Amino acid sequence: MITTGAITSQASEHGLALRGVVAPEPDLTVPDWAQSVLLFGPEEPAFWGIFSASPEYSDGQADPLDRWSDRIADSLARDWGGGVLLPSDGPPYPPFLKWAVQSKHAWFSPVGPLVHAEAGLFISYRFAIALPQHLEAPAPTAKPCDSCAAPCTTSCPVGALGPDQIYDTASCKSYIASPEGADCLQNGCLVRRACPVATNFLRLPEQSAFHMAAFLKN
């Protein structure tokens, strides 16, 4: 029987971390046999070096990170006797945000996006794996926002992300594409970087630039 320790260790080989475990409720996107859903996201700073050395990163084809995630998820699911769940599967789409909150390791932040106990506002979920067995979930953690001055609410130069929790993507993209937005474009979102939790979660500038460039294209 696969253990949490073995799962964590094998995921780490791919620059990934186990970011949550939930017992799924009935859902059209989850196999009937599933007893656990495991959420996986980047483990920084190891993730970027592993992904950027992959064939998907350098083959010149579209969506390299999604294709890399699909390949790694398929490999892990086969090893563990599970099934892959991707955020892009659908409609209907797997309820990743719901699962993240149910894991008791992520919450909705004062500016809207999820904040994670370890990854802060840089949390992302590359995929989930459904297992036909019950896996003990990591112990719940305290929401970091409860004892935080919330610098995230005042960090966006154009107010695209703020306490109203409405994301103004048009203003965000316009600013990032301007000379004034070069810092965000090259080093990542100022709001996400303002999160005190994220100071312990090193995302390399090359990785932030990759994500921001992809964001501008969409």
Disulfide bonds with the S-S distance in Angstrom:
none
